Amino acid sequence: MIKPKQFVESENKFLLLIFLFALFIRLLYVIQLPLQKISPDAYDWIGIAENIVSGKGFGEAWRPPGYAAFLSAVFFFLGKSIVLVRLINSILGSLTCIFIYFIGKKIFTDTIGKISSAILCFYPYLISYTGDLLSETFYTFLISLSLLFILITGETPNIKNNIATGIILGITALTKATILPFFFLACFWLWWKTKKIKIGFIAGMFTLLVVAPWTVRNYLHFKKIILVSPGYQSLAKSNNDEAMILETTGEKSEPAAAEFNFTPTRYHEIERLPRMESEKIFKQEAIDWINANPEKFRWLVKRRLIHFWRLYPMMAYKWQKIAAMLTSGIYIPLCFIGIILSIKNFRNTSLFIALFFIYTLVHLPFAVVLRYRVPIDPYIIIFASYTIHFLWIKLKSFISSRV
């Protein structure tokens, strides 16, 4: 029988091994990348971070402040370096593997946590984003930390855990506001889990307290109440006749070109207006088109639902599609089987089922790419790990009965 001390020592050795192995794989990938191999959006983030470091602040930047603040802190304290950010991303990605172990352990068992963290070490999407200067690696790290603290607070609902959870949720929401609807639902889950309404209330209150300074900044700068970031421009660009063309584009055996964009020509003129003026016009454009084209809008939502949960990218090299099919192509079906198999553990799994549902729902009114799903892929892997373990136990039992 393994004693508690022996278990802790064994667990610590496993986690160290997972961290070092995940770090080795990510470093192996990022070290060989050319400096210029970053996404077009990465240059926008770099520009915002440079403005912050130079004292110009966020200015007219409409992106959420979380990742920009992180990137500017790296530039300020350690110098502007793509290589350095890639190295830090590698560390964050490796820590995410550790957090996933604890999340899997708290939902199910330490065995499920081990399987999940080991699989995540090799997950190609998360490995590839460590080499880019997009927000995905940082955001995925924060979501995993947020979910871990939600579970910790659900188990031990003291004031320290409660406040820490709210603060982490707020920081995560300031990185991407699409997670906010789920966080508010998570506060209700804490109430349900602990049977104490104040637990969910305190976590939600501190989440809003962390977000509030940025909301005040937006009001002072744009003279309008914006919780995190305005989104009508994206909504209008995602819902128009040209967007219909984008969604009907067939599969390609190469990534989308930089000029791959279907935006009404007149929108380029609207974009040149002051941000809040353009947001007002874009809001009306989106509402008018959706009201005039309800069937087209429903069709777009259905298409985006399919795209969001695709097993492989629509536009990618053949080897990338094969890699996706050998990973997410297996994990996603196993995840849905795992959700069904673990129905008896619904009080814990419901938090993550809600994550899948709400996170998908908030993306459907907008143009969808697989990159937006990647931050919740670790939890798909946890449920897939449950299925893998379940099948392994059944297989062993079957073999034993035949021997």
KEKE-3310 file (N, C-alpha, C; in steps of 0.2 Angstrom, whole numbers, plus 5000, padded with zeros to 4 digits):
npx = (5004:5003:5009:5004:5015:5023:5016:5014:5028:5030:5020:5025:5037:5033:5026:5037:5044:5034:5033:5047:5048:5037:5042:5054:5050:5043:5053:5062:5054:5052:5065:5070:5063:5061:5064:5055:5044:5029:5012:5001:4993:5000:5010:5002:4999:5012:5015:5006:5011:5023:5020:5014:5026:5034:5027:5016:5004:4988:4981:4971:4969:4959:4959:4958:4966:4974:4983:4991:4997:5004:5014:5020:5026:5035:5043:5047:5054:5063:5067:5064:5061:5058:5062:5063:5050:5045:5051:5046:5033:5034:5037:5025:5016:5021:5018:5004:5001:5004:4994:4983:4984:4981:4968:4961:4963:4956:4943:4941:4951:4968:4975:4968:4971:4985:4986:4980:4988:5000:4996:4993:5006:5011:5002:4998:4993:4994:5007:5012:5007:5015:5026:5022:5017:5004:4989:4985:4993:4996:4983:4977:4984:4980:4966:4966:4972:4962:4951:4956:4957:4943:4939:4946:4941:4928:4930:4936:4929:4934:4938:4950:4953:4942:4943:4955:4951:4942:4950:4959:4950:4946:4957:4959:4948:4950:4960:4953:4937:4927:4926:4920:4905:4905:4912:4903:4893:4900:4901:4888:4889:4898:4890:4880:4888:4894:4883:4882:4877:4885:4898:4899:4894:4904:4916:4911:4910:4923:4929:4923:4927:4941:4940:4934:4943:4948:4936:4932:4942:4939:4927:4931:4940:4933:4921:4910:4901:4910:4913:4924:4930:4926:4914:4907:4912:4918:4907:4899:4907:4907:4894:4887:4884:4896:4903:4896:4901:4914:4911:4907:4918:4928:4938:4956:4972:4982:4988:4977:4979:4987:4980:4967:4952:4936:4928:4916:4918:4915:4916:4929:4931:4923:4930:4940:4935:4933:4934:4923:4913:4913:4910:4896:4890:4894:4887:4874:4874:4876:4865:4854:4857:4856:4842:4836:4840:4837:4837:4849:4857:4855:4860:4873:4877:4875:4885:4896:4896:4899:4912:4919:4920:4927:4937:4949:4959:4951:4959:4974:4991:4993:4999:4997:4984:4983:4990:4982:4970:4975:4976:4967:4956:4954:4953:4942:4929:4931:4930:4916:4911:4916:4910:4897:4899:4904:4893:4888:4896:4892:4890:4903:4908:4899:4903:4913:4906:4897:4907:4911:4899:4895:4906:4907:4895:4896:4905:4899:4891:4901:4915:4923:4937:4948:4958:4952:4946:4956:4960:4951:4954:4962:4953:4944:4953:4954:4942:4943:4953:4947:4939:4948:4954:4944:4940:4952:4952:4941:4946:4956:4949:4942:4952:4957:4947:4947:4958)
npy = (4994:5011:5024:5041:5050:5044:5044:5058:5061:5053:5059:5072:5069:5064:5075:5084:5078:5078:5092:5095:5087:5092:5105:5103:5098:5109:5119:5113:5114:5128:5134:5132:5139:5152:5170:5179:5171:5173:5176:5188:5195:5195:5206:5217:5215:5217:5230:5237:5233:5239:5253:5254:5252:5263:5273:5278:5272:5263:5269:5271:5258:5244:5231:5218:5221:5212:5202:5211:5219:5209:5206:5218:5219:5209:5215:5227:5223:5213:5216:5219:5205:5192:5179:5177:5179:5167:5158:5160:5157:5144:5139:5143:5135:5122:5123:5123:5110:5104:5110:5105:5091:5092:5097:5087:5077:5082:5082:5069:5056:5054:5046:5049:5062:5061:5054:5064:5075:5070:5067:5080:5086:5083:5089:5095:5108:5117:5116:5122:5136:5141:5146:5157:5175:5177:5178:5166:5155:5161:5164:5151:5146:5154:5151:5138:5139:5147:5138:5128:5135:5137:5125:5122:5131:5126:5114:5119:5131:5144:5161:5166:5157:5160:5174:5174:5166:5174:5185:5179:5175:5187:5193:5184:5186:5199:5196:5189:5193:5184:5173:5178:5176:5162:5162:5169:5160:5150:5155:5153:5139:5137:5141:5131:5119:5122:5125:5137:5153:5165:5161:5160:5173:5181:5178:5181:5195:5199:5196:5206:5217:5217:5218:5231:5243:5244:5245:5258:5265:5264:5270:5284:5286:5283:5288:5280:5266:5251:5235:5226:5225:5233:5226:5226:5229:5217:5209:5214:5212:5199:5195:5196:5197:5195:5187:5176:5170:5167:5157:5147:5143:5131:5116:5118:5113:5120:5133:5147:5162:5177:5188:5182:5186:5192:5205:5218:5231:5244:5244:5246:5260:5264:5259:5269:5279:5287:5276:5274:5280:5272:5260:5262:5263:5250:5242:5245:5241:5227:5223:5226:5218:5205:5205:5207:5196:5182:5168:5166:5170:5160:5149:5153:5152:5138:5133:5138:5132:5119:5122:5126:5114:5106:5092:5093:5106:5117:5124:5120:5112:5096:5087:5093:5092:5078:5077:5083:5075:5063:5067:5078:5074:5061:5064:5072:5064:5054:5062:5066:5054:5051:5061:5056:5043:5047:5052:5050:5057:5070:5082:5088:5087:5095:5108:5109:5104:5114:5124:5120:5121:5135:5142:5139:5144:5158:5161:5159:5169:5176:5176:5160:5151:5137:5140:5148:5138:5131:5135:5128:5115:5107:5102:5095:5084:5079:5073:5064:5056:5050:5042:5034:5028:5021:5012:5004:4998:4990:4982:4975:4968:4960:4952:4946:4938:4929:4922)
npz = (5000:4996:5005:5011:5010:5001:4990:4987:4985:4973:4965:4963:4957:4945:4940:4938:4929:4918:4916:4912:4901:4893:4891:4885:4872:4867:4867:4858:4847:4845:4845:4832:4824:4812:4814:4808:4807:4811:4815:4806:4815:4826:4825:4827:4841:4845:4842:4850:4863:4862:4861:4874:4882:4878:4884:4879:4881:4879:4870:4855:4854:4853:4857:4870:4886:4893:4887:4880:4891:4897:4887:4885:4898:4897:4887:4893:4905:4901:4888:4870:4862:4851:4852:4866:4870:4865:4872:4885:4882:4880:4893:4899:4892:4896:4910:4909:4906:4918:4927:4921:4924:4938:4937:4930:4940:4950:4945:4941:4943:4950:4940:4928:4927:4925:4913:4905:4906:4901:4887:4883:4883:4870:4861:4846:4841:4853:4855:4843:4844:4854:4847:4842:4843:4847:4857:4862:4869:4881:4885:4886:4896:4907:4907:4911:4924:4930:4930:4938:4950:4952:4954:4966:4975:4975:4982:4994:5001:5006:5011:5006:4995:4988:4985:4977:4967:4960:4957:4948:4938:4933:4928:4917:4910:4905:4896:4886:4882:4878:4887:4898:4899:4902:4915:4923:4924:4930:4943:4947:4947:4958:4968:4967:4970:4982:4990:4995:4993:4994:4990:4976:4973:4979:4972:4959:4961:4964:4952:4943:4949:4946:4932:4931:4932:4919:4912:4916:4911:4897:4897:4900:4889:4877:4880:4882:4889:4890:4893:4892:4878:4862:4850:4839:4826:4822:4823:4812:4801:4801:4797:4784:4766:4759:4769:4768:4757:4762:4771:4762:4755:4749:4755:4756:4751:4758:4769:4773:4763:4766:4761:4761:4763:4766:4765:4765:4753:4757:4771:4774:4773:4783:4794:4795:4802:4818:4833:4841:4833:4822:4827:4831:4818:4813:4821:4818:4805:4806:4814:4805:4794:4799:4803:4791:4785:4791:4788:4781:4792:4801:4794:4793:4806:4809:4800:4806:4818:4814:4809:4820:4828:4820:4815:4809:4801:4789:4779:4776:4776:4769:4778:4790:4792:4793:4805:4813:4813:4819:4832:4838:4830:4835:4849:4851:4847:4857:4868:4869:4871:4883:4891:4892:4898:4910:4917:4930:4938:4937:4944:4945:4932:4925:4926:4916:4904:4903:4900:4887:4880:4882:4878:4865:4860:4861:4851:4839:4833:4826:4814:4812:4817:4819:4828:4838:4846:4852:4866:4874:4872:4880:4890:4883:4880:4893:4896:4885:4890:4901:4894:4887:4898:4904:4893:4893:4906:4904:4894:4900:4910:4902:4896:4907:4911:4901:4903)
capx = (5000:5007:5008:5003:5021:5026:5011:5016:5034:5029:5017:5030:5042:5029:5025:5043:5045:5030:5035:5053:5047:5033:5047:5059:5046:5041:5059:5064:5050:5053:5072:5072:5058:5064:5061:5049:5038:5024:5006:5000:4990:5006:5013:4997:5000:5019:5014:5002:5016:5029:5017:5014:5033:5036:5023:5010:4998:4984:4978:4965:4969:4952:4960:4958:4972:4978:4989:4996:5000:5009:5019:5024:5030:5041:5048:5050:5059:5068:5069:5060:5064:5053:5064:5062:5043:5044:5054:5042:5027:5036:5036:5018:5013:5022:5014:4997:5001:5004:4987:4978:4985:4977:4961:4959:4963:4950:4936:4940:4956:4975:4976:4965:4976:4992:4985:4978:4994:5005:4994:4994:5013:5012:4996:5002:4990:4996:5015:5013:5006:5021:5031:5019:5016:4997:4988:4983:4997:4995:4976:4976:4987:4975:4960:4968:4973:4955:4947:4959:4955:4936:4938:4949:4936:4922:4931:4938:4926:4936:4938:4956:4952:4936:4945:4960:4948:4939:4955:4961:4945:4946:4963:4958:4943:4954:4964:4948:4931:4923:4926:4916:4899:4906:4914:4897:4889:4904:4899:4882:4891:4901:4884:4877:4893:4895:4877:4883:4876:4890:4904:4898:4894:4911:4920:4909:4911:4930:4930:4921:4932:4947:4938:4931:4947:4948:4929:4932:4947:4936:4922:4935:4943:4928:4914:4905:4902:4912:4915:4931:4932:4920:4914:4902:4915:4919:4900:4897:4911:4905:4887:4885:4884:4903:4904:4893:4906:4919:4909:4906:4924:4930:4944:4962:4978:4987:4985:4974:4984:4986:4974:4961:4948:4929:4925:4913:4923:4913:4918:4936:4930:4920:4935:4944:4932:4935:4932:4916:4908:4913:4906:4889:4888:4895:4882:4868:4875:4875:4857:4850:4858:4853:4835:4834:4842:4837:4838:4856:4861:4854:4864:4880:4878:4876:4891:4901:4896:4903:4919:4922:4922:4930:4942:4955:4958:4949:4964:4981:4994:4990:5003:4994:4977:4984:4992:4976:4966:4978:4976:4960:4952:4953:4951:4935:4924:4932:4928:4909:4909:4918:4904:4891:4902:4905:4887:4887:4900:4889:4891:4910:4909:4894:4907:4916:4901:4895:4912:4910:4893:4895:4912:4905:4889:4898:4909:4895:4889:4907:4919:4926:4943:4950:4962:4948:4944:4962:4961:4947:4955:4964:4947:4942:4958:4953:4936:4945:4957:4943:4936:4954:4955:4938:4941:4958:4950:4937:4950:4960:4945:4940:4958:4958:4941:4948:4964)
capy = (5000:5017:5029:5047:5053:5041:5046:5065:5061:5050:5064:5077:5066:5064:5082:5087:5074:5081:5099:5095:5084:5097:5111:5100:5097:5115:5122:5110:5117:5136:5136:5131:5144:5159:5175:5182:5166:5174:5178:5195:5198:5196:5212:5221:5215:5219:5237:5239:5232:5244:5259:5254:5252:5269:5278:5280:5268:5259:5274:5269:5251:5241:5224:5218:5223:5207:5200:5217:5220:5203:5207:5224:5218:5206:5220:5232:5220:5209:5218:5216:5199:5187:5172:5177:5177:5160:5154:5161:5154:5137:5138:5143:5129:5117:5124:5121:5103:5103:5112:5100:5086:5093:5098:5080:5073:5084:5080:5061:5053:5056:5042:5053:5068:5059:5053:5070:5080:5067:5068:5087:5087:5081:5091:5099:5115:5121:5117:5127:5142:5143:5149:5163:5180:5178:5177:5159:5152:5165:5163:5144:5145:5158:5147:5132:5142:5149:5132:5125:5138:5136:5118:5122:5135:5122:5110:5122:5137:5149:5168:5166:5154:5164:5180:5172:5164:5180:5189:5176:5175:5194:5194:5180:5190:5205:5194:5188:5194:5178:5169:5181:5172:5156:5164:5171:5153:5146:5158:5149:5132:5137:5141:5124:5115:5123:5126:5144:5158:5170:5159:5162:5180:5184:5176:5186:5202:5201:5196:5212:5222:5217:5221:5238:5249:5244:5248:5265:5268:5264:5276:5290:5286:5282:5291:5275:5260:5245:5231:5225:5228:5234:5220:5227:5229:5210:5206:5216:5209:5191:5194:5200:5193:5192:5182:5169:5168:5165:5151:5142:5142:5124:5115:5119:5109:5125:5138:5153:5167:5184:5192:5179:5191:5194:5211:5223:5237:5250:5244:5249:5267:5265:5258:5275:5284:5286:5270:5273:5281:5266:5255:5263:5261:5243:5239:5245:5236:5220:5222:5227:5212:5199:5206:5206:5189:5178:5162:5166:5170:5154:5145:5154:5149:5131:5132:5140:5127:5114:5124:5126:5108:5102:5087:5095:5113:5117:5126:5118:5107:5089:5084:5096:5089:5071:5077:5085:5069:5059:5070:5081:5069:5056:5066:5075:5059:5051:5067:5066:5047:5052:5065:5051:5038:5050:5055:5049:5063:5076:5088:5090:5087:5100:5114:5108:5103:5121:5128:5118:5124:5143:5145:5138:5148:5165:5162:5157:5175:5178:5171:5155:5147:5132:5143:5150:5132:5128:5136:5123:5108:5103:5099:5089:5079:5076:5068:5059:5052:5046:5036:5029:5024:5016:5006:5000:4994:4985:4977:4971:4964:4955:4948:4942:4933:4924:4918)
capz = (5000:4995:5010:5008:5009:4995:4985:4986:4981:4967:4961:4962:4952:4939:4938:4936:4922:4913:4915:4908:4894:4889:4890:4880:4866:4865:4865:4852:4841:4844:4844:4825:4820:4809:4818:4805:4806:4816:4812:4805:4821:4831:4824:4830:4848:4847:4841:4856:4868:4861:4864:4882:4885:4877:4888:4875:4883:4874:4865:4852:4854:4855:4859:4877:4889:4897:4884:4878:4897:4898:4882:4887:4904:4895:4883:4898:4910:4898:4881:4865:4859:4849:4855:4873:4871:4863:4878:4890:4880:4881:4900:4901:4890:4901:4916:4908:4907:4926:4929:4918:4929:4944:4935:4929:4946:4954:4942:4941:4948:4948:4934:4923:4927:4922:4906:4901:4905:4896:4880:4882:4881:4863:4857:4841:4841:4858:4853:4837:4846:4858:4843:4839:4848:4848:4864:4863:4874:4888:4887:4888:4903:4912:4908:4915:4931:4932:4931:4944:4956:4953:4958:4973:4979:4976:4987:5000:5000:5011:5008:5002:4989:4984:4982:4972:4961:4957:4954:4942:4933:4930:4923:4911:4906:4902:4890:4880:4885:4876:4893:4903:4900:4906:4922:4927:4925:4935:4949:4949:4949:4964:4973:4967:4972:4989:4993:4998:4988:4995:4987:4969:4973:4980:4966:4953:4963:4963:4944:4941:4952:4942:4926:4932:4930:4912:4910:4918:4906:4891:4897:4900:4883:4872:4882:4882:4894:4887:4899:4890:4871:4858:4846:4833:4820:4821:4821:4806:4796:4801:4795:4778:4760:4758:4774:4766:4752:4766:4774:4757:4752:4750:4758:4752:4754:4760:4774:4770:4762:4770:4758:4761:4767:4762:4769:4760:4752:4761:4778:4774:4774:4790:4799:4796:4807:4826:4834:4843:4828:4817:4831:4830:4811:4812:4825:4814:4799:4808:4815:4799:4789:4802:4803:4784:4782:4796:4786:4780:4798:4804:4790:4795:4813:4808:4797:4811:4823:4811:4808:4827:4830:4815:4817:4806:4798:4782:4775:4779:4772:4770:4784:4796:4792:4795:4812:4817:4813:4823:4838:4839:4827:4840:4856:4851:4848:4864:4873:4869:4874:4890:4894:4893:4902:4917:4919:4937:4941:4934:4948:4944:4925:4923:4925:4909:4899:4902:4896:4880:4877:4882:4874:4858:4858:4861:4845:4833:4829:4823:4810:4816:4815:4824:4833:4844:4850:4855:4873:4878:4870:4886:4894:4878:4881:4900:4895:4881:4894:4904:4889:4886:4904:4904:4889:4896:4912:4902:4890:4905:4913:4897:4895:4913:4911:4896:4905)
cpx = (5004:5005:5007:5009:5024:5022:5013:5023:5034:5025:5021:5035:5039:5028:5031:5045:5041:5032:5041:5052:5043:5038:5051:5056:5045:5048:5062:5061:5052:5060:5073:5068:5062:5061:5055:5043:5033:5018:5005:4997:4995:5009:5008:4998:5007:5018:5011:5007:5021:5026:5016:5021:5035:5032:5017:5003:4994:4982:4971:4964:4962:4953:4960:4965:4977:4984:4994:5000:5006:5015:5023:5028:5036:5046:5051:5056:5065:5070:5065:5063:5058:5055:5063:5055:5041:5046:5049:5035:5028:5035:5029:5014:5014:5019:5007:4996:5001:4997:4982:4978:4980:4970:4958:4959:4957:4943:4936:4945:4963:4977:4974:4969:4982:4991:4984:4984:4999:5003:4995:5001:5014:5007:4999:4999:4994:5004:5016:5012:5011:5026:5028:5018:5009:4996:4986:4986:4995:4987:4974:4978:4982:4969:4961:4969:4966:4951:4950:4957:4947:4935:4941:4944:4930:4923:4932:4935:4928:4937:4944:4955:4947:4939:4951:4957:4945:4944:4958:4956:4945:4951:4962:4953:4946:4958:4959:4941:4926:4922:4921:4909:4899:4908:4908:4893:4893:4903:4893:4884:4894:4895:4881:4882:4894:4889:4877:4883:4882:4896:4904:4898:4900:4915:4918:4911:4919:4932:4928:4925:4938:4946:4937:4936:4948:4941:4929:4936:4943:4931:4926:4938:4938:4921:4908:4906:4904:4916:4923:4933:4926:4920:4910:4905:4916:4912:4898:4901:4910:4898:4885:4886:4891:4905:4901:4898:4912:4917:4908:4912:4926:4936:4950:4968:4984:4984:4982:4979:4982:4981:4968:4956:4941:4926:4922:4917:4921:4915:4925:4936:4927:4925:4940:4941:4934:4931:4925:4911:4907:4909:4899:4887:4889:4889:4875:4868:4873:4868:4853:4851:4855:4845:4832:4835:4842:4839:4846:4860:4861:4859:4871:4882:4879:4883:4897:4902:4900:4911:4923:4924:4924:4936:4949:4954:4955:4954:4971:4984:4992:4993:5000:4987:4978:4986:4986:4971:4969:4978:4968:4955:4950:4950:4944:4929:4925:4929:4920:4907:4911:4913:4899:4893:4902:4899:4886:4891:4898:4890:4898:4910:4904:4898:4910:4912:4898:4900:4911:4904:4893:4900:4910:4900:4891:4902:4905:4892:4895:4910:4923:4932:4944:4954:4958:4945:4949:4962:4957:4949:4958:4959:4944:4947:4957:4947:4938:4949:4953:4940:4942:4955:4950:4939:4947:4956:4945:4941:4954:4955:4943:4946:4958:4952:4942:4954:4962)
cpy = (5006:5022:5036:5051:5051:5043:5053:5065:5058:5055:5069:5075:5066:5071:5085:5084:5077:5088:5099:5092:5089:5103:5109:5100:5104:5119:5119:5113:5124:5138:5136:5136:5150:5165:5178:5177:5168:5177:5186:5199:5199:5203:5218:5221:5218:5227:5240:5239:5238:5251:5260:5255:5259:5275:5281:5277:5265:5263:5271:5262:5248:5234:5224:5219:5218:5204:5205:5219:5215:5204:5213:5223:5214:5211:5224:5229:5216:5211:5215:5210:5193:5180:5172:5176:5170:5156:5154:5157:5146:5135:5138:5137:5123:5117:5122:5114:5101:5104:5107:5093:5086:5094:5091:5076:5075:5082:5072:5058:5055:5052:5046:5059:5067:5058:5059:5075:5077:5068:5076:5089:5087:5085:5097:5107:5119:5121:5122:5134:5145:5147:5156:5168:5182:5177:5170:5155:5155:5164:5156:5143:5148:5154:5141:5134:5144:5143:5128:5128:5138:5130:5118:5126:5130:5117:5113:5129:5143:5156:5169:5163:5158:5170:5179:5170:5170:5184:5186:5176:5182:5195:5190:5183:5196:5203:5192:5188:5188:5173:5171:5177:5166:5157:5165:5164:5149:5149:5154:5142:5132:5137:5134:5119:5115:5124:5133:5149:5163:5168:5161:5170:5184:5184:5181:5193:5204:5200:5203:5218:5223:5220:5229:5243:5249:5247:5255:5268:5269:5269:5283:5291:5287:5285:5286:5269:5254:5241:5229:5227:5228:5228:5220:5227:5221:5207:5208:5213:5201:5190:5199:5195:5190:5187:5175:5166:5164:5158:5145:5140:5134:5123:5116:5115:5114:5130:5144:5158:5173:5188:5188:5182:5193:5199:5216:5229:5243:5250:5246:5257:5268:5264:5264:5280:5283:5280:5269:5275:5276:5261:5256:5261:5253:5239:5239:5241:5229:5218:5222:5221:5206:5199:5205:5199:5184:5171:5161:5166:5164:5149:5146:5151:5142:5129:5133:5135:5121:5115:5124:5120:5103:5098:5089:5102:5112:5119:5125:5113:5100:5086:5087:5093:5082:5072:5079:5079:5064:5061:5072:5076:5063:5058:5069:5070:5056:5056:5066:5059:5048:5056:5060:5046:5041:5054:5055:5055:5069:5083:5092:5092:5093:5106:5114:5107:5110:5125:5126:5121:5132:5145:5144:5143:5155:5166:5161:5163:5178:5173:5167:5152:5142:5135:5146:5144:5130:5129:5131:5116:5104:5099:5094:5083:5076:5071:5063:5054:5048:5040:5031:5025:5019:5010:5001:4996:4988:4980:4973:4966:4958:4950:4943:4937:4928:4920:4913)
cpz = (5000:5001:5007:5006:5002:4989:4982:4982:4974:4962:4959:4957:4945:4936:4935:4929:4917:4911:4910:4901:4890:4887:4884:4873:4863:4863:4859:4846:4840:4843:4836:4821:4818:4813:4815:4804:4812:4812:4811:4811:4826:4831:4827:4838:4850:4847:4848:4862:4868:4863:4871:4885:4884:4880:4884:4877:4878:4869:4862:4851:4856:4857:4867:4880:4891:4893:4882:4885:4898:4893:4883:4893:4902:4891:4888:4902:4906:4891:4876:4861:4857:4852:4862:4874:4870:4869:4883:4889:4881:4889:4902:4898:4894:4907:4915:4908:4914:4928:4927:4922:4935:4943:4934:4935:4950:4951:4942:4946:4946:4941:4928:4922:4924:4915:4902:4900:4901:4889:4878:4880:4873:4858:4852:4840:4846:4857:4848:4840:4851:4854:4840:4844:4848:4855:4866:4869:4881:4890:4889:4895:4908:4913:4912:4923:4934:4934:4937:4950:4957:4957:4965:4977:4980:4981:4994:4999:5005:5007:5004:4995:4984:4981:4976:4966:4957:4953:4947:4936:4929:4926:4917:4907:4902:4896:4884:4884:4883:4882:4898:4904:4904:4913:4926:4928:4930:4942:4952:4951:4956:4970:4973:4971:4980:4993:4997:4993:4988:4991:4980:4969:4974:4975:4960:4955:4962:4955:4941:4943:4948:4935:4926:4930:4923:4909:4911:4913:4899:4891:4896:4893:4877:4873:4881:4886:4890:4892:4898:4883:4867:4853:4840:4826:4818:4819:4814:4800:4796:4798:4790:4772:4758:4763:4772:4761:4756:4768:4769:4754:4754:4754:4753:4756:4756:4765:4770:4769:4766:4768:4758:4766:4763:4766:4764:4759:4756:4768:4779:4776:4781:4795:4800:4801:4814:4828:4836:4838:4823:4821:4830:4823:4810:4816:4821:4808:4801:4810:4809:4794:4792:4802:4796:4781:4788:4794:4784:4787:4801:4800:4792:4802:4813:4805:4802:4816:4820:4811:4815:4830:4825:4818:4814:4802:4791:4777:4779:4775:4774:4777:4790:4797:4795:4803:4816:4818:4818:4830:4840:4836:4831:4847:4856:4851:4855:4869:4874:4872:4881:4894:4896:4898:4910:4920:4927:4941:4938:4938:4947:4936:4922:4921:4918:4903:4898:4898:4889:4877:4877:4878:4866:4856:4857:4854:4839:4829:4825:4818:4814:4813:4820:4830:4839:4849:4855:4863:4877:4876:4875:4890:4889:4879:4888:4899:4890:4885:4898:4900:4888:4892:4905:4900:4891:4901:4909:4898:4895:4909:4908:4896:4901:4914:4907:4898:4910)
residu = (MET:ILE:LYS:PRO:LYS:GLN:PHE:VAL:GLU:SER:GLU:ASN:LYS:PHE:LEU:LEU:LEU:ILE:PHE:LEU:PHE:ALA:LEU:PHE:ILE:ARG:LEU:LEU:TYR:VAL:ILE:GLN:LEU:PRO:LEU:GLN:LYS:ILE:SER:PRO:ASP:ALA:TYR:ASP:TRP:ILE:GLY:ILE:ALA:GLU:ASN:ILE:VAL:SER:GLY:LYS:GLY:PHE:GLY:GLU:ALA:TRP:ARG:PRO:PRO:GLY:TYR:ALA:ALA:PHE:LEU:SER:ALA:VAL:PHE:PHE:PHE:LEU:GLY:LYS:SER:ILE:VAL:LEU:VAL:ARG:LEU:ILE:ASN:SER:ILE:LEU:GLY:SER:LEU:THR:CYS:ILE:PHE:ILE:TYR:PHE:ILE:GLY:LYS:LYS:ILE:PHE:THR:ASP:THR:ILE:GLY:LYS:ILE:SER:SER:ALA:ILE:LEU:CYS:PHE:TYR:PRO:TYR:LEU:ILE:SER:TYR:THR:GLY:ASP:LEU:LEU:SER:GLU:THR:PHE:TYR:THR:PHE:LEU:ILE:SER:LEU:SER:LEU:LEU:PHE:ILE:LEU:ILE:THR:GLY:GLU:THR:PRO:ASN:ILE:LYS:ASN:ASN:ILE:ALA:THR:GLY:ILE:ILE:LEU:GLY:ILE:THR:ALA:LEU:THR:LYS:ALA:THR:ILE:LEU:PRO:PHE:PHE:PHE:LEU:ALA:CYS:PHE:TRP:LEU:TRP:TRP:LYS:THR:LYS:LYS:ILE:LYS:ILE:GLY:PHE:ILE:ALA:GLY:MET:PHE:THR:LEU:LEU:VAL:VAL:ALA:PRO:TRP:THR:VAL:ARG:ASN:TYR:LEU:HIS:PHE:LYS:LYS:ILE:ILE:LEU:VAL:SER:PRO:GLY:TYR:GLN:SER:LEU:ALA:LYS:SER:ASN:ASN:ASP:GLU:ALA:MET:ILE:LEU:GLU:THR:THR:GLY:GLU:LYS:SER:GLU:PRO:ALA:ALA:ALA:GLU:PHE:ASN:PHE:THR:PRO:THR:ARG:TYR:HIS:GLU:ILE:GLU:ARG:LEU:PRO:ARG:MET:GLU:SER:GLU:LYS:ILE:PHE:LYS:GLN:GLU:ALA:ILE:ASP:TRP:ILE:ASN:ALA:ASN:PRO:GLU:LYS:PHE:ARG:TRP:LEU:VAL:LYS:ARG:ARG:LEU:ILE:HIS:PHE:TRP:ARG:LEU:TYR:PRO:MET:MET:ALA:TYR:LYS:TRP:GLN:LYS:ILE:ALA:ALA:MET:LEU:THR:SER:GLY:ILE:TYR:ILE:PRO:LEU:CYS:PHE:ILE:GLY:ILE:ILE:LEU:SER:ILE:LYS:ASN:PHE:ARG:ASN:THR:SER:LEU:PHE:ILE:ALA:LEU:PHE:PHE:ILE:TYR:THR:LEU:VAL:HIS:LEU:PRO:PHE:ALA:VAL:VAL:LEU:ARG:TYR:ARG:VAL:PRO:ILE:ASP:PRO:TYR:ILE:ILE:ILE:PHE:ALA:SER:TYR:THR:ILE:HIS:PHE:LEU:TRP:ILE:LYS:LEU:LYS:SER:PHE:ILE:SER:SER:ARG:VAL)
# end
